[in-house]
Amino acid sequence: MHTAATLYYLEDATQAEIGLRMGKSRPAVSRLLSEARRTGIVRIEVTPLGQPASPEIGDKLCTELGLASVELVPTSTPTMMGRALAPALSKTLLAAGLRPGSVLVLATGRAIYETLQAELPSLPGVVVVPAVGGQDEPEAWYQANELVRQMAEGIGGFPSFLYAPALPGVDLHSSLLTDVSTSHVRELWQRADCAVLGIGAPPAIRQSISAAIPTTSSILQSKAVGDVSLRFFDAEGESVPFPGSERLFAIPSEQLKDIPARVALAIGPEKALSIIGAVRAGFISHLITDTSTATAILELLCSGDRHD
């Protein structure tokens, strides 16, 4: 079943060709393919028709938020999100004028993880560095070094790894501040040319969050509307600290704001207020989102940012 499915779905062989290669009749091949689907060896996904990107909505959102650019992609399912976001990210990165030796800071998150599975532009010689620690994260989209490796491989650049958890203990944090390898990463942060960022939804409704974050923190649950690289903020863009956040091993907020091109990938109407807060905090200069999210943001802005 696996052989027949591989030839048919991945190598575009016809059922007759598969039969010749496997020594089976065409009806037998058809039965193998049906059984492969029934048992889960083959999974077929029919995605709903996405809401098309609207240039007018993108232009209006760019003006309302005061951003350098807004790229809208068609509304998509979570599993197809990366394919939708990758072309827009490629366009924005190419426009940033990155050259060999330029430093690109890469955050973590599901949107970034999915986008890295798709094709990225060739940016040879660009140095990719994590925006935040994540050496001990259990979920793939928070494993900072692995995402950096994938990004560097995809663009033809060079990875620079950060061997640190997102929230080290007191003693480890002090040690990391003087460590040679982490000092190198901190130097790269200071001269970064571009950042690719995710925007987290409000902690109170998140289904997935970094293992370093105390999810029971009342201040995060009540005040934070989102985060960029675990730097949480409220609806006005003001910082929302949490217990231990002074030890967060991530690019400092002020250094992040100084990066010339700060590109955020964020999809989902539930992130509308999170995106507004991130813009007001000064964390992003370019936004890549979909039409439904852009519409939700504009509705919030028109209604006075109501947050229930």
SVG drawing of the C-alpha trace seen along z (x, -y; Angstrom):
<svg xmlns="http://www.w3.org/2000/svg" viewBox="-17 -56 51 65">
<polyline fill="none" stroke="black" stroke-width="0.4" points="0.0,0.0 2.8,-2.4 4.7,-1.7 1.6,-2.2 0.6,-5.4 4.1,-6.8 4.2,-6.2 0.7,-7.5 0.5,-10.6 4.1,-11.7 5.6,-10.5 2.5,-11.1 2.6,-7.5 -0.6,-6.2 -2.3,-3.1 -1.3,-1.2 2.4,-2.2 2.2,-1.2 0.7,2.2 3.6,2.9 6.2,1.9 4.6,4.0 3.4,6.9 -0.2,6.3 -3.4,5.6 -4.8,2.1 -7.9,3.1 -5.5,4.5 -3.6,1.2 -6.9,-0.7 -7.8,1.4 -4.4,0.8 -4.8,-3.0 -8.3,-2.8 -7.1,-0.7 -4.1,-3.2 -6.6,-6.0 -8.9,-3.9 -6.0,-3.0 -4.5,-6.4 -1.4,-5.8 -2.7,-8.4 -4.5,-11.5 -6.3,-13.7 -7.2,-17.2 -9.7,-19.4 -9.2,-22.9 -12.1,-25.4 -12.0,-28.2 -10.0,-31.0 -11.2,-34.5 -9.1,-36.3 -6.6,-38.9 -7.9,-42.4 -5.4,-45.1 -7.8,-47.9 -8.1,-46.4 -4.3,-46.0 -3.7,-49.6 -6.3,-50.9 -4.8,-48.8 -1.3,-50.0 -2.4,-53.6 -4.4,-53.1 -1.6,-51.3 1.2,-53.6 3.3,-50.7 5.8,-50.6 3.9,-47.8 1.1,-45.3 1.0,-42.2 -2.3,-40.3 -2.6,-36.6 -5.7,-34.6 -7.4,-33.3 -6.2,-29.7 -6.4,-26.7 -3.7,-26.3 -2.0,-23.5 -1.8,-25.6 -0.8,-28.8 2.9,-28.4 2.3,-28.1 0.2,-31.2 2.7,-33.3 5.9,-32.3 5.6,-34.2 4.7,-37.4 7.6,-36.9 9.9,-36.3 8.8,-39.5 9.3,-41.5 12.7,-40.1 13.9,-40.8 12.7,-44.4 14.7,-44.7 17.9,-44.6 19.7,-42.0 23.3,-41.3 26.0,-38.8 26.8,-39.6 23.4,-41.2 21.9,-39.9 18.4,-38.5 16.8,-38.0 14.3,-35.1 11.6,-34.7 9.6,-31.5 5.9,-30.5 3.6,-28.4 3.3,-30.9 7.1,-31.0 7.4,-27.3 4.9,-26.6 6.3,-29.2 9.8,-27.7 8.5,-24.5 7.8,-26.4 10.2,-27.8 12.1,-30.9 14.2,-33.4 17.9,-33.0 19.8,-35.4 23.3,-34.0 25.6,-35.0 22.8,-36.4 23.4,-35.5 20.3,-34.1 20.2,-34.4 17.4,-33.5 15.4,-36.4 14.8,-34.3 16.1,-31.3 14.3,-28.0 16.8,-25.2 14.5,-23.2 11.1,-23.7 9.0,-20.6 7.1,-22.0 8.8,-22.3 7.6,-25.9 9.4,-27.2 12.7,-25.4 14.6,-28.5 17.9,-26.9 16.1,-24.4 14.1,-27.2 17.3,-29.2 18.9,-26.2 15.9,-25.7 15.8,-29.4 19.5,-29.6 19.4,-26.4 16.4,-27.7 17.9,-31.0 21.5,-29.9 22.7,-31.8 24.6,-31.1 23.0,-30.1 24.2,-31.5 22.8,-29.4 21.7,-30.5 22.4,-27.8 20.0,-29.1 16.5,-28.5 14.0,-31.3 13.7,-31.8 16.9,-30.6 17.2,-30.4 19.0,-33.1 22.4,-31.4 22.3,-30.3 21.1,-33.7 24.1,-35.3 26.4,-32.8 24.9,-33.2 25.5,-37.0 29.3,-36.3 29.3,-33.3 31.3,-33.7 28.7,-32.1 25.8,-34.0 27.8,-37.3 28.2,-36.7 24.5,-36.4 23.9,-39.6 26.4,-41.4 24.5,-40.3 21.2,-41.6 22.8,-45.0 23.5,-45.2 20.5,-43.4 19.2,-44.6 15.9,-42.6 13.7,-40.6 11.0,-38.0 8.6,-37.9 5.4,-36.1 2.7,-37.8 1.2,-35.7 -2.5,-35.8 -3.8,-36.9 -2.5,-34.4 -6.0,-33.9 -7.1,-32.2 -3.9,-30.6 -3.8,-26.9 0.0,-26.8 2.6,-28.9 6.3,-28.6 7.0,-26.2 8.9,-29.1 5.8,-31.2 3.9,-30.9 0.4,-30.4 -1.2,-30.9 0.2,-34.5 -2.8,-36.7 -1.3,-39.8 -0.7,-38.0 -4.2,-36.6 -5.9,-39.9 -3.7,-42.5 -1.6,-41.0 -3.2,-41.0 -0.2,-39.4 3.6,-39.0 6.5,-39.3 9.3,-37.0 7.8,-36.6 7.8,-40.4 4.2,-40.8 2.2,-44.0 -1.3,-45.4 -3.7,-46.9 -1.8,-50.2 1.5,-48.6 2.7,-49.0 5.0,-46.2 3.3,-43.6 5.9,-41.9 5.4,-38.5 7.2,-36.7 10.8,-36.1 10.5,-38.2 13.6,-40.1 15.6,-37.0 14.0,-36.5 16.8,-35.6 15.6,-37.4 16.5,-40.4 15.8,-43.5 12.7,-45.5 14.6,-48.7 17.1,-46.8 14.2,-45.1 12.5,-48.4 15.7,-49.8 15.9,-47.0 15.2,-48.7 12.8,-46.0 10.6,-44.2 8.4,-41.8 5.5,-40.1 3.6,-37.0 0.2,-36.8 -3.0,-35.1 -6.3,-34.8 -9.0,-37.3 -8.4,-36.4 -5.0,-38.2 -6.5,-41.4 -5.9,-43.2 -2.6,-41.5 -1.4,-43.0 -2.7,-46.4 -0.8,-46.2 2.4,-45.0 2.2,-48.0 1.7,-50.5 4.6,-48.9 6.8,-49.6 7.7,-46.0 6.7,-45.7 7.2,-47.8 5.8,-45.4 2.8,-43.0 1.9,-39.9 -1.6,-38.7 -4.8,-37.5 -7.9,-39.3 -10.1,-38.1 -7.6,-39.2 -7.1,-42.5 -10.9,-43.1 -11.0,-42.2 -8.3,-44.7 -10.0,-47.5 -13.3,-46.7 -11.5,-47.0 -9.9,-50.3 -13.3,-51.7 -15.0,-50.5 -12.4,-52.1 -10.3,-48.9 -13.0,-47.4 -11.5,-44.5 -14.0,-42.3"/>
</svg>
